[in-house]
Amino acid sequence: MDELNRRATVLRADVEKRFIPYDIELLPKKQQQKIRDWCAQVPVLGFNSGKYDLNLIKQYFVDELSDTCTQVKVATQGSKTMFMVTPEFKFLDVMNYLAPGISYDKWIKAYGCQQAKVMVPIEMV
C-alpha cells in the first residue's frame, strides 16, 4: 500500500492540474465536489485479477483500507471479484472490459508495452 499511495500522490497532482477547471469556483458546490472526488480516485488495473489476485489479497486490502478509508465497496459475481472501490482507489479487473479471449500478451502489445509476462521457475521461489 505504501507504493500505491506514493504513486497515487503523483497521479492525483497530475490529474488535478490537467482536469480541474481554473474557474471551478463558478460551478455549484456539489459539482465541484464530484470533480474533486473523481480526480482523487486512482484506478488500479489488473489483468484477470478478479479471479485470482484480488481474491487472494482482498482480505488484506480490506483490512488495510478500512483503517484509512470511510468506505470500502467490494462487488463479487460468484467467486470473482468485480471491483474494490474506496474514495482513494478503484481496483478493477480489465477482463471485465475486454472482448473474450484476449490474452495478456495481446493486451500489453496493444498499448505498445515492451514488458512481457515473467515466469519464475519454481526453484527460485
C-alpha positions in Angstrom: 0.0 0.0 0.0 2.9 2.3 0.6 4.0 2.1 -3.0 0.4 2.6 -4.3 0.0 5.6 -2.1 3.3 7.1 -3.3 2.4 6.7 -6.9 -1.2 7.9 -6.3 0.0 11.2 -4.9 1.9 11.9 -8.1 -1.0 10.8 -10.3 -3.6 12.9 -8.3 -1.5 16.0 -8.6 -1.2 15.5 -12.4 -4.9 14.8 -12.9 -5.9 17.8 -10.8 -3.6 20.0 -12.8 -5.0 18.7 -16.1 -8.7 18.3 -15.4 -9.8 20.7 -12.7 -11.0 23.8 -14.4 -9.3 27.1 -13.5 -12.8 28.5 -12.7 -14.1 25.6 -10.7 -15.4 28.0 -8.1 -18.1 29.2 -10.5 -19.7 25.7 -10.5 -22.2 24.6 -7.9 -20.6 23.2 -4.7 -22.0 19.7 -5.4 -20.5 19.6 -8.9 -17.1 20.9 -7.6 -17.0 18.1 -5.1 -17.8 15.4 -7.7 -15.0 16.7 -9.9 -12.6 16.7 -6.9 -13.7 13.2 -5.9 -13.2 11.9 -9.4 -9.7 13.4 -9.5 -8.8 11.9 -6.2 -9.7 8.3 -7.1 -6.8 6.5 -8.8 -7.7 3.4 -10.9 -5.5 0.3 -10.3 -5.8 -2.2 -13.1 -5.2 -5.9 -13.0 -5.4 -8.5 -15.8 -7.7 -11.3 -14.7 -7.2 -10.1 -11.2 -10.9 -10.7 -10.3 -10.4 -14.5 -10.4 -7.0 -14.6 -8.8 -5.1 -11.6 -7.4 -8.0 -9.7 -5.9 -9.4 -12.8 -4.3 -6.1 -13.7 -2.8 -5.3 -10.3 -1.4 -8.8 -8.7 -0.8 -8.9 -9.6 2.9 -5.5 -7.8 3.4 -6.6 -4.9 1.2 -9.9 -4.5 3.0 -8.2 -4.7 6.4 -5.6 -2.1 5.3 -8.0 0.1 3.5 -10.7 0.0 6.3 -8.1 1.6 8.6 -7.7 4.6 6.4 -11.0 4.8 4.5 -14.5 5.6 5.5 -15.9 3.3 2.8 -14.7 0.1 1.0 -17.1 -1.3 -1.6 -16.4 -4.8 -2.9 -18.6 -6.3 -5.7 -18.4 -10.0 -6.5 -20.0 -12.2 -9.1 -19.8 -15.8 -7.8 -16.2 -16.3 -6.8 -14.9 -13.5 -9.0 -14.2 -10.0 -7.5 -15.5 -7.5 -10.0 -14.1 -4.4 -8.2 -13.0 -2.9 -5.0 -13.6 0.8 -4.5 -12.5 3.4 -1.9 -12.5 7.2 -2.1 -8.8 7.0 -3.0 -8.6 3.9 -5.2 -10.6 1.9 -7.7 -9.2 -1.7 -8.1 -10.5 -3.0 -11.5 -10.1 -6.2 -13.4 -9.7 -5.1 -17.1 -11.0 -8.5 -18.2 -14.5 -7.1 -17.4 -14.0 -4.6 -20.2 -12.2 -6.6 -22.9 -13.5 -9.0 -25.6 -13.5 -12.7 -24.6 -10.3 -14.5 -25.5 -7.9 -11.5 -25.2 -4.6 -12.7 -23.8 -2.3 -10.7 -21.5 0.4 -10.6 -24.3 -2.1 -9.1 -26.8 -3.4 -6.6 -24.2 0.0 -5.2 -23.4 1.2 -5.2 -27.0 -2.0 -3.2 -27.9 -0.5 -0.4 -25.7 3.0 -0.6 -27.1 4.5 -2.1 -23.9 7.8 -3.9 -24.2 7.3 -5.8 -20.8 6.3 -9.4 -21.2 4.9 -11.8 -18.6 7.6 -13.0 -16.3 7.7 -16.7 -15.5 9.6 -17.6 -12.3 11.0 -21.1 -12.1 9.8 -23.0 -9.0 13.4 -23.5 -7.8 13.7 -19.7 -7.4 10.6 -19.3 -5.3 
